Amino acid sequence: MRQNGKTAPSDLQLKIVLHGTRPPLWRRLVMPSDTSLGTLHDAIQVAFGWHGGHLHLFTDEFGRGYGDAARLTDIALGFGHRVGDEDTTALGDVLAAEGARLRYVYDFGEDWEHQITLEKTLPCPVGAERTVRCVGGRRADVPAEGIGGVWGLAEVLKCLDAPAGAEDGPYGELVAELRVAGYDPAAFDRDGITARLARLTPDTVSGTAKPPTGDRGGRGGVRRLTAEDVALCTCGQCRAGDPVEAGVDGPDEDVPVLRPVTLAPQEDLIAAVRGVPLFDAALRLSAWCREGRQVTAGRVLRPALAREAVEELQLWKLADDDSPYAHAVARARALKSLRSAKDVAVLDDPWWLAVDGGLITISGGRARGGETTDFADESLLEFWATTMGDLLEEIGETGVLDGWHGELDELTAEIADSLVGLLYDAPDDTWVDVDDLRAKAREVGANGPEFELFQTLFAASFRELGDELALLGAVEYEPGDGDTPPELALRTLLNAMGGQELGGGSETSSAAPDRSRDDRRGDRMRLTPLGRYGLRAYLMECGVPAPLLGEYAEADAAALLQGLLGYSPEEMRREVEGWLKHRSAADAAVGLLDACAGDGPEAAAKRAVAQLVLADLDGPRALRVLRKAADSDIEGCRQVATATLGERPESEAHMAPAQAEEAGLWLLIDGLSILAGTQESEELTQGFLENWNTAPEALEHRVDDLWRVEHAATAQVLTELGEGLRGVDKRLAKRMRTAANKAHSRQ
């Protein structure tokens, strides 16, 4: 929407997460796009219960800082540039595209770090009142400042869970005060927050403020060192144009873009959440507490009520076959001797899920919930996804096996992380089999006791991860029919190696050997549609690109080309087909060719993809567009159009072979320039060898012409290929170096 040539204001939906809190403490705010970052600062202070007595700073994805410039003048922030004025910077200018992120740090001593993500851009109704409102969140406000940051907060919450009277230590007085006040860390008061936010009056800024000196704007690019940066450098190794870390919360440059996926319809996902036994039990517990149920100081049901809940709600159905609660006689005996609800796993798991998720609130010694229908479908799905994200975060920090310590913790965390990636990358309905993965590892040729330990640890981690994710309905998990449980085999192997036994227990008996792999099936699991949804949400929250097939259907050509860079040929075909359905061939050609202009590796990558898309366009109007671009003087556009028409000798708009050959050579250098400039030439060489069009045998007759190519990267590409091909083809490498010398002499 545009008014008087300017972008019309809209409302921005922001998710703000207090980094490092578990369960996550977050707020979802909606505010005008043309208000200032200063207003966002005020809103965060209100939404999280901060008092405003400390310094703060915003940092965008390119490392640019914004804040109260007058107060931050003498603070060493490490930018090398001045701090932008938050009161003259429009929120919509900094968060310009959905998925854009900001970091907000409050109190430089305790570093309360908030991650801000633009989730949606919403139309602003004409004449609507300018407001800041809270539309979602989780957990209560931070109870106090000056408690040591998120680590201190975790200790305070831990003390609150301890029996009353145990208020010793540095947080004893605060904990006692919070208990008297009835503070419930799981209680989220959206109405109260919105009422406080209503006192704010969002200002309006023009959106014309310049970014802090020295940084280039625009989302999606890579910030590179400027001459000013180099002048400030003390290491002596930085060069103008070198890529630098893009700031906080942007995806790491070496994080691969995952394959694009499709998601099930939202109504199917919501139904799946309600069908997960653990979540169904949590919802029914909430409804059971509708009128209020008495709880102990430890915030769990009193023993008599715990017995009633297990039987009345049939929570015993959550028990494993080897649990006493799975069998009527043993269950009756266990319930009769029950002394605390914490001792009942079939109650404890859904209880804390409901409490931590806000389905049940505790105050005044009573737990209160609502009907299962009281929870909006979208909120329930978000609650599930947050729970899955919490589990994955915990696994990433503490490992996947309970009771194991030290390096094994770290190793199981790494194993679980790799398994999560494998699950996401596997095609829909494809099983990931532990024995297949172990066999592939053996093909590498590794051997010896350490490798056997890793293999056994891998199997134990696989099973534990499968159990955990299956509990949430994220995977279908089928344990194998091996004779020895993986965790027991792991302990046995550690004992045999003479290592200290970990994970508890004192058994030293040898495990029976597994039967031949031909006679048994190993553990396996596969993502459910609900699991794919939740895992994608978690990856996106972590800043990992996780595209959806079809998400570029209505995007402009530049965004399409950028998005297709990590797609497989089949995925690219499907995405392009959807994109072309929304525009004519001629309009598509215009957009694609416009996106081919520009310098640098990013523009070169777009041109490489554009050639593939343009090759399938047909029709007289599209061909006329190509011919017009081929006759233009715009670098990049001209070569792409010429090379495309050169592949169509039957067309009336075809190009002369000499022109097509010249354009092809330019695009060859252009494509290789994407990799040029790496510290090691092997990467460039590998890219050269993997491209059929640039294999050594295909270029024998082209080498002597490459130095004449009028491309900014010609000399660099030839030089690096000349070095990198020494071990592949010495004669060709020498010819490349000769061509590079000629190219340098022309500069």
N, C-alpha and C positions, 0 to 999 in steps of 0.2 A: 504494500500500500504506500502511495506517495502523495504528498500534499505540497503544492508550491515548489516542486522539484526536490523536496527533501523527504527522507524516509519518515513515514508517519510513526509516532510512538506506539509501542505495544507493551504488553505486560510480559515479564520474564519470570518463569518458574525456576527457582533455584533450590538445589538440595545442598545443605551445609552440614558437614559431618565434623564433629570434634575428633580429630585424628588421635588414634591410639586408645580410644575408649572401647571397652568390651563388657557387655554388649554395646554396640555403637550408640552414641548419643548424637542425634541429628535433628534438624529442622528443615521443613520445606516452606519457603517463603515465595510470595508473588508480589512483585513491585514493578513500577514503570521503568521502561528501558531508558527513558531520557532523564531519570534522576541520577544523582551523583554517587560515586563510591563513598562519599562521606555519609550519605543517607544509608547506604548498605552497612557501613560501620555502626551507625546508630541502631539499625535493625538487629544486627548480630548481638550487640550488647543487650538489647531487650530480650531477644529470643532465647539466649542462653543464661540469662541472669547475671551477666557481668556488671561491675560497678563503674567501669570507665576511668579508673584512676591510673592506668598504666599506658605506656606507648603501644602503638600498633602499626602494622605495615601490611599492605596488599602486595603480592607479587604475581605477575601474570606468567603465561607459559613461555614467554621469551626472556624472562629474567628481569623485566622492568618493574620498578617499585613505585607504589603510590601510597601517600599517607598525608599526615599533617606536616607539610614541608617545613614550616617554621620550627616545629619542635624536633624534627629529625635532622636539622642542618648539621649539627655537630656530632651525630651518631655515626660510627663506622659501620656501614651496612654492607660493604664489599661489592658494590655495584660498579664503581668506576664512573658513574654518571649521577646526575642529580635525581632526586625523588620527585615524581610527578605529584601535582596537587590533586588530592582526592576530591576536593570540593568543586573543581572545574572539569573533572573527567566523567563523562557519561558512562553509566553502567553498560549500556548497549554497545558502546564503542570498544570496551575491553572484552566483554562476553558477546562476540558478534555472531557466533554460530552455535547451534545446539551441540553439546558435548564440550564446549570451551570451558576452561577451568581457571580458577584463581586460588591462591593461597592467602589466608589471612592469619597473621600471628598477633596475638594479644599478650602483652607482658613479656618483654624480652628476657626477663630473668627466668620465668617459668615456662615460657614458650608454649602457650596454649594455641595449638595449630589447628586451623579450620580449613577443610577442603571444600571449595565452592564449585559446583558444577551447574552449568545451564542445561536444564532438562528439556524445557519447552519454551517456544515463543508463542504467546497467546494473543489473539486480536483484542484490542482495547475498545470496548463499546463507545460509540460517540456520546460525549457528554457524561461519561462515567466519572465518578469521584476518584481522585488520585489517592490511593491508599497503599499501605503495606500490610499484608495479611499473612497469617500462618495457616497453611492448608494441610499440614501433616507433620509428623515427627515421632520421636521415640525417646523415652526416658525423661526424668525430671531435670530441672535446671541444675547446673553445677552448684553444690551447696555452699561453697566458700572460695575465696581467692587466697593466695598466699599459702597454699598447702603442698607445694612441690610439683605442680603440673599434673599430668595425667597419672604419673606414678603415685603421687600422693593421693589423688582421687581414688585410685584403686584400693589403697590402704584404708581410706576412710570407709569405703563401701564394704570392705572385708570386715572391718570392726563393727559396722552396723549389723552384719549378719551374725556376729558372735553373740552369745547369751548376754542379757542385760547385766550390768554390774562390772563387765570386763572392759572398763574405759581407761586402762593404764596406757602409757605411751604418749607420744607427741600429739596424737589426735583425740585423746581421751575427753577433753573438755568439749571439743566440737561435736564428737559423737553423742555425748550426753545431751547437749543442747538440741541436736537433730532429733533424738528420740523423744524428747519432751515436746518438740514441735510437731511430731508425727510425720517427719520427712520420709517419703517413700520414693526411693531412687527409680522405681519402675513406672511411677505415675507421670503421665504426660498430659498437661493441661492446655490443650489447644485453645480453648475459649479464653482462658486467662491471658495467654500470650497475645492472642489477637486483640484483646481489649487494651493491653498495654501498647501494642504496636499502633493502635488507632490514634494514640496521642502524638505520633510522629506526623509531620507534614513533609512529604517528599518534595524536595526542591526540583527545579528544572534547569538543566544545563544545555548549552547549545550543541554539545558534541563536537565542537571544533577545536578543543584543546589538543596541542601537540603532545605526542608521547615523550617520555624522558629522552634527553639528548643521547644520540649514539645508537639507538636501537631502531630496527625497522619493523614496521607493523605488518599486520596480516596474519591470519591464522593458517596453520598448515605448512608454513615454510620452516627452513632451518636457519637460525640466526648464525651469522658468520662474523668473525672478528673484523672490525673496521681499523683504519689507520690510527684512530684515536685509541682504540683498545691496545694495539701493538705498542704505541708510545708509552702506555702505562704498564706494559708487561715487564716483569723483573726476571723471568726465566731465560730470556734471550732466544727462545726457540719458536715463539709464536709468529705467524705470518698473516698478513691481511688476507681475508677470505677463508681462513681455517674455520671449520664448524666448531661451535661451542655448545655446551649444555644449555638446552633451551629454557631452563628455569624449573620450577617446582611443579610436580604433578603432571607434566606432559609425558607421553609415552617415551620410553628410552629408544634411542635411534636404532639399537640393534635388536629390539623386540620385533619378532616377525609378525606380519599381519596374518591372522588366522584365516582359514578358509571361510568363505561366506556360507551362512546356514539359513534355513527356513525355520520358523517357529510355528507351533500349533496355534489355532485360534484362541483368543483369550478366554472365551467361555469354557473351552476344553481344559485349559490349564487350571482355571479356578475349580472346575469339577474334580480335577485330579488332586488338587490340594485337599479338598474336603474328603477325598477318598483315601488319603494317607492315614493309616491307623493312629499314629502318634498325634497328628494334628486334629483328627476327629475326636480323639480322647481329650485333647486340650480344650476344644470347643465345647464338648459336653460337660467337662469340669466347670467351665465358665458359666454355662447355663445352670448347673447344679448349685453354684454359689450365688445365684441371682438375688436371693433374699438375705445373703450374708451368712458366712460360716465362721466359727471361732477358730483362731489360729494361735499358735504358741509364740513365745518371744523370738524363736527362730524362724517365724513367718511360714510355718507349715501347719497343716491341719492337726487338730488334736487327735490323739490315737483312736478314740471312739469314732470320730468322724472319718478318719482315714480308713478304718475297717468298713464303714458304711459306703464310702465312695468306691472302694475296690469291688465290693459285691454288687452294689446297686447299678453302677456304670459299667460293670463287667470289664474293668480295667485289667483283670487277670489275663484277658485275651492277648495282651501285649507281651506276655511272658514267653521266654524260650522254652523248649521242651524239657530242658534240664532244670528249670526253675521250680521251686516248690509251689509257686502260685499257678502253675499250669495244670495242677492236679487237685481235684476237689478236697480230698482228705488232707493232703499235705498243706493246702492253702488254708483250710479251716484251722489247722494246728498253728500255722505261722501267724495268722491274723489274731488268734487268741492270745499268743504270747507277745504281740506287738507292743513295743514301748515308745516308739517314735515313728512318725510318718517318713522320716528320712531313710528308714531301713527298708522301705518298700519301693523297689525300682520301678515297678509297673505304675506306681502313683507319682514317684519323684520326678521322672522324666517329663510326663505331660504337665505336671503341676508347675515346674519352673519354666517350661515353655510358655504356658499361659501367663504366668506372672511377669516374666521378663518381656513378653510380647505385648503386655498391656491388656490382655483379655481378662485378666483378674487384677483388681487393685486391692491393696491391703492398707487399712488405716483403722486406728482405734481398736486393734485386736481382732478385726473381722475382715474376711476376704469377700469381695463382691465382684460378680461378673454380670454377664448378660446372656440373652438368648443367642443361639448359634446364628440366627438370622439377623442379629444386630450388627454384624460385621460386614461392611461393604465388600463386595467381591474384589474390587481392585486393591483395597487395603489388605485383604486376606492374602492375595497373591504376593503383594509387596512384603508382607510379614513373613511369608514362607521364604521368599528370595533372600531376605535379610538374615533369616535363621541359617540358611545354607551358607551364605557368605561368612557368617560368624564361625561356623564349623570349619570352613576352609582356612580362615585366618588363624584359628587356633591350631589346626594341623600344621600350618606353615611355621608357627612359632615353636611348638612343643613336640612335633613329630606325630606319628600316627599310632604308635604303640604305647599303651599305658605302662608306667613304671620303669621305662628304660631311660638311661641317663647318658650325659656326655655326648661323645661323637656319634653314638648310634641314634640319639635324638635328631641331630642335625641331618644325618644320612637318611633316616626314614622320612623326614620332612622333605628332603630333596626328591626322594623316590615318589612320594605322594604327589608332589608338584608335577613331576614328569608324567605320572599316570593321569592326572587331571587333564593335562594337555593332550595326551593320547586319546582319552575318551572324547574330548571335544572335537578332535581332528578326524575321528573315525566317522565314516558315512553313517547315515541314519540306519538304525536297526542292526548295526554291525557289532558283533561281540568282540571284546578285547580279552584275549586268553592269556593267562599268566605263563603257561608252558610255551606258547608261541614266542612270547617276549624273551623268555629265558633261552630258548633255542637260538634266537637271533643274536643274543649276547655271546653265546658259545661260538657262533660262526666267526666272530672276530679273532678267536684263537686264544682268548684268555684262559688261564688255568691256575691251579694251585689253591692252597687253603683260603687265602684272602678272597679269591674269586668265588669259592664255594660258600664262604660266609655271606658275601654280597648276594649271591643267588638265593640263599635261604632267607636272608633278611628281606629281599625283594618279595618273595612269596608271602611272607608273614605280613608285610606292609600292604600287599595287594588285597589279602583277605580282610584285614582290619578296615581298610578304606572302603571296600565293598560293603561290609556290614554297616559302617557309619552312614554311607550315602543311601543305602537301601532303606534305612530307618526313616529317612526323609522322603522316600519315594523318588529320589533322584536317579537311581539306577535299578535295573533288574540284576540281581546278583545270584549266581548259582555256584555254591561251593563244589569243588571237585570231589572225586571219590578215592583220593589217596589214603593210604593207611595211617599216615602220620600228620597231625595238625601242624601247619607251618611254624607256629610259634614254639611248639614243643620241639620240633626239629631244629629250630634256631638255638634254643637253650642247650640241646644235646650237642650240637656242633661246637658251641662255645666251650662247653665243658671238655670236649674231646681235644680242642685246641689249647686247653690249659688256661683259658681266660676266666675272669671272674664271672660267675653266673649273674645275670641281670634279670630284672623283671620279676623278682620274687620267686618263692618256692625253693625247695631244696632237693627236688627229685634228681637223681643221677642216673636213672635207668636209661639204657640205650633205646632209641626209637627203632621200631622195626623198619627195615628197608622198604622203600616204596616199590610197588610193583612196576613192571616195565611200563614206559609211557604208552606203548601200544595197547596196554590192557586197561588203561584208566583215562579219565578226562580231568583236566586241571580246572582250577577255579576260573570263572569268567564273569564278566559284567558288561553291560552296555547302558548308555544313557537312555532315560525315558524322555519323552517330549518335555515333561516338566523339568527334568534335570538339565536338558539343554538350555531351557529358558533361564534357569537359575544360575547355571555356570556362566552363561553369556553375561548376565547382569553383574556377576562377580568380577569377571574379567574386565568389563567396561569400567567398573568402579575402580579397578586397579590401574586403569589407563592403558590396558592392552587393546589394540584395535580388534574388534570382533564384528565384522560387517554382516549385514543381512542381505540375502539375495532379493533384489527388487527395490532396495532402499534408494537407488539412484534413478528410479524410473522418471521422476519429474525434476531431477537435478539439471543444472546447466552442464555444458560439455566439459568445461574445465574440471568440475567436481567429479564427473563420470571418469574422465581419464585418470585423475589422481586415485580414485577409488579402485580402478581396475588393475592397478600395478601388481597386486599380490594374488590375482585370480588365476585359476587354472584355465586352459583353453575352453573347456566345457562350461565352467562357471561364467567366464567372460561372454561366451555366446549367449547364455540365458539372460545375463544382465543387459547386454546390448539389445537383444530382441525386445525386452520390456521397455527399454529406453526409446527405441525407435517407434514403438506403438503410440507414443505421445507426441510425435512430431513428424512432419513430412521429411522425405529424403533430402530435399533442398535445404530446409531449415537445419537439419542435422549436419549437413556438410558445412554450412556457414559457421555454426557453433564450433564444430571440431577444428576447422581451419583457423578460426580466431584464437582458439586455445593453443595452437601450435607456435605462436609467436613467443619470443623471450629467449633469454640466455641462461646458461647454467645447467647443472645436472637435472634439476626438477623439470625444466622445460623440455630437455632432451628425452626424459622418460615419458612425458606426455606425448611427444611426437611419435615415439616408438609404438605406443598403444594406438594412437590416432590412425596410423597407417593400416593397422589390422581392421579397425572399424570402418574406415573409408573404403577399403577394398570390397566390401559387400554392398555399398550404396549403388543404386542404379537409377535410371530415369534421366530424361533429357535435362531437366532443371538442375539436378544434382551435378551432372557432368558439366553444365555451363558454369556452375559455381567453381568447380575444380579448375576449369580452364582459365577463369578470371584470376583465381589465386595463383596459378602457374605463371601467369603473365605479370604478376605484381612484383614489387621490389621488397617485400617483407620477408626477411630471412626466416627460415623455418617453415612458414606457410608455403612459400614458393616451392621448396624442395619436396615437401610432403605431397603437394598437389601434383607436381611434375612426375614424381616416382609412381604415384597412384595411376595417373593416366598412362604412363609408360607401360603398365601391365595390361592395358586394354587397346591393343593395336587395331581391333575391329571397330572401335568407337570413332565417331567423327571428331571428337575432341582429343584424340590421342596425340602424344608428343613424339617428336623426332627421337630416334634411338640415342643420338649423341647427347641430347638434353636429358633424357631419362638416365643415361649412364652417369652423367655429371651429378645429377641429383642423388643417385644411388650412392655414389662415393661420399658425398657430403653427409648423407644420413648414416653411412657406415661409421665415419669418424664421430658423428653426433652420438650414435648409440654407444660406442666405446667410451665416449667422454663421461658417461654416467659413472663408470668405474674409475676413470682416470683421477689421479690425485690421492689414491690410497697410499698408505705408508709402505705397503708391500705390493710389488708388481704382480705377485702370483694371482691375486684376485682378478686383476684385469686380464691376465693371460687365460685364466680359467674361463672367464666370460667370453673371451675370444674363441676358445676352443669349442665351447658348448654350442655356439651359434653356427648352424650349418652354413650360413651365408658368409661366415668369416673364418671357416676352417682353413688351415694353411694351404691345402691343395686347391681350394677354390680361389685363393688370392694370389697364386703364383704370378698371374699375368697382370695383377692390379698394383702390386707393390710400387712399381716405378712411377705410378701416376698419383699415388696418395699424397705425396708432398706438395702437389699443386692445389690440393683442396683448400678453398678459402673458408676455413673454419677456425675459430679462436683456439680450439683444442688440438689442432692437427699435430703440431710439434710435440706436445706433451704425450699424446696417444702413441705416436710412432716411437718416441724415445722409450717409453715404458714397455711397449711390445718388443722392441729390440732387445731390451734386457731380459724380459720375462720368457722369451722364446729360445734363449740360449740352450736350455736343456731339452727342448722339444725338436727344434729344427735349426741347427747352427747356420746353415746357408741362408734360410729365410730371415733369421734374426739379424744377420749381417746386412742384408738388403734393407731391413727395417731401419737399422741404425744409420745407414747411408741416406735413406729417405728423410730420416729425422734431421740429419745435418743440413740437408737441402732446405727443409722447412724452416729451421732456425735461421739460415742465412737470408731467408726472405723477410724475416721479421724486422 
